[in-house]
């Protein structure tokens, strides 16, 4: 997906693609549709870990090419899910989205990580509160899974 997502037009694809590589041009309207609905799709597939892995990998690749310019609402959507503590599924979707977004900056140089600094500033206090909540339910496998995901967010952010 990542290879095809980055192509801007046929000329760009032919210049960038390897010889013999059959590329696909994804229409910009289709890209907008995917960008606008990715967090909802993640939320709908919470119970299907195999699909979730593909969605998160796709979201990370989309973020590499489009965040923050073409995905200005992604972080606010993620925070809305994280702050919806009445729904574990929503919090889990928010954590998955935050992981994908933070992972986008994992191997960037410090000057290219500036957007991540704002993400950390706004989300880590929420994550701290979630850690406190999840620690009260250490016997619950879902809580442990969310703690693991929070640790992954901390790791890729550093």
C-alpha positions in Angstrom: 0.0 0.0 0.0 2.7 2.5 1.0 4.3 2.4 -2.4 1.1 3.2 -4.2 -0.2 5.8 -1.7 2.8 8.1 -2.3 2.3 8.4 -6.0 0.9 11.9 -6.9 0.3 11.2 -10.6 1.3 9.0 -13.5 4.5 10.9 -14.2 5.5 10.8 -10.6 4.8 7.0 -10.4 6.8 6.3 -13.6 9.8 8.4 -12.3 9.8 6.8 -8.8 8.7 3.3 -9.5 11.3 0.6 -10.3 11.6 -0.7 -13.8 8.9 -3.4 -14.4 7.0 -2.4 -11.3 3.2 -2.3 -11.9 2.0 0.7 -10.0 -1.5 1.7 -9.0 -2.6 5.3 -8.9 -5.0 5.9 -6.0 -7.5 8.7 -6.8 -7.2 11.7 -4.4 -11.0 11.5 -3.6 -10.4 7.8 -2.5 -7.5 8.9 -0.3 -9.6 11.5 1.3 -12.3 8.9 2.0 -9.7 6.6 3.6 -8.2 9.4 5.7 -11.6 10.6 6.9 -12.8 7.1 7.9 -9.7 5.3 9.1 -10.3 5.8 12.9 -13.9 4.7 12.4 -12.7 1.6 10.6 -10.2 0.8 13.4 -13.0 1.2 15.9 -15.3 -1.2 14.0 -12.6 -3.9 13.8 -11.5 -3.9 17.5 -12.3 -7.6 17.9 -10.4 -8.7 14.8 -6.7 -8.5 15.6 -5.5 -9.5 12.1 -7.5 -6.8 10.4 -6.4 -4.3 13.1 -2.7 -5.0 12.5 -3.3 -4.2 8.8 -5.2 -1.0 9.5 -2.6 0.2 12.0 0.2 -0.6 9.5 -1.7 1.2 6.8 -2.4 4.2 9.0 1.3 4.5 9.9 2.2 4.5 6.2 -0.5 7.1 5.4 0.8 9.2 8.3 4.3 9.0 6.8 3.1 10.6 3.6 0.2 12.8 4.8 0.6 13.8 8.4 0.1 16.6 9.4 -0.7 18.4 6.1 -3.4 16.1 4.7 -4.5 14.6 8.1 -5.1 17.7 10.2 -8.0 16.0 12.1 -6.4 12.7 12.9 -4.9 13.7 16.3 -8.2 15.2 17.5 -10.0 12.0 16.5 -7.5 10.0 18.4 -7.9 12.2 21.5 -11.7 11.9 21.3 -11.3 8.2 21.4 -8.8 8.3 24.3 -11.0 10.6 26.3 -14.1 8.4 25.9 -13.3 6.4 29.0 -16.9 5.0 29.1 -16.0 2.8 26.2 -13.0 0.4 26.4 -13.3 -0.2 22.7 -13.0 3.5 22.0 -10.0 3.9 24.2 -8.4 0.9 22.6 -9.0 2.4 19.1 -7.5 5.6 20.3 -4.4 3.9 21.6 -4.0 2.0 18.3 -4.3 5.3 16.4 -1.9 7.0 18.7 0.6 4.2 18.3 0.4 4.4 14.5 0.8 8.2 14.6 3.7 8.2 17.0 5.4 5.3 15.1 5.4 7.6 12.1 8.1 9.7 13.8 10.0 6.8 15.4 13.1 7.0 13.2 13.0 10.7 12.3 15.7 13.1 13.2 14.9 15.5 16.0 14.2 18.5 13.7 11.6 16.3 11.9 9.9 15.2 15.1 8.5 18.6 16.0 4.9 17.5 15.4 5.5 14.6 17.8 6.5 17.0 20.6 2.9 18.5 20.5 1.4 15.1 20.3 3.4 14.0 23.4 2.5 17.3 25.2 -1.2 16.8 24.7 -1.6 13.0 25.0 0.8 11.8 27.7 -1.2 13.2 30.6 -4.2 11.2 29.2 -2.0 8.1 28.9 -0.8 8.6 32.5 -4.4 8.6 33.7 -5.1 5.5 31.6 -2.1 3.7 33.1 -3.5 4.5 36.6 -6.9 3.2 35.6 -5.5 0.0 34.0 -3.3 -0.7 37.0 -6.4 -1.1 39.1 -7.5 -3.9 36.8 -4.3 -5.9 36.5 -6.2 -9.2 36.5 -8.1 -8.2 33.3 -6.4 -9.3 30.1 -7.8 -6.3 28.2 -6.3 -3.9 30.7 -3.0 -5.6 30.4 -3.2 -5.4 26.6 -3.9 -1.7 26.8 -1.0 -1.2 29.2 1.2 -3.0 26.7 0.0 -0.7 23.9 0.6 2.4 26.1 4.2 1.2 26.6 4.6 0.7 22.9 3.4 4.3 22.4 6.0 5.5 25.0 8.7 3.5 23.3 8.2 4.7 19.7 7.8 8.3 21.0 11.3 8.2 22.5 
